[in-house]
Amino acid sequence: MSKKTNPPKKIHGVAHVFAAAAYSWAGIKRLWGETAFRHETLAACIIIFIFILIQANISFVILAILLILITFSVEALNTAIEEIADMVSPEWSLPAKHAKDLGSLAVFCMLCANGIFAAFVILTTFNWI
């Protein structure tokens, strides 16, 4: 017979904010274990550094930061999809493959958006377009 456990108590008030921050920190630590996320973080730092170096318009820098944060969010969701697919279907399965492929496509689209935006900012900053 399996032992029943009580669900965790609901946290309210200020403690909820701290609990949510702890969950987010745990997510960041998990995501840091992904090589792709570390590469994306490096690319993000390089893009922001280049924008500052070429003295790009501050609105471009802010938009780049927003795009980068959205990319990190999509990467986190992709990693979550992969974790769930691996848990639900430990053996190879076509639906799990499709789920992982679609998550990867979402990340790829965001990386393309970041690259296109970075090229646009660099070209407009130097009045090349």
C-alpha angles and dihedrals in degrees: 000000000000120000113244118224127201117244115252116271116260112255118223138187124004091346087065091060091052092046091051090050090051091051090050091049090051088052092051091050090050092047091049086065089067113091091209091058092050089051091048090050091051091048090049092053091048092050093050091045091052092048090052091044093053090041094239118190111281091236088060091051091050092048090049090052090050092050090048092051090050089050090052089050092051090047090052091050090047090052090049090052090051092049092050093044090052092049096046095040110027090168120063113280134170095231091052090049090050092050091051093045092051091049089051090049090054091053091046091052091052092048089052090049090052092048094048091048092048091051090048092051093048093046094047093043090058092040091241091137 
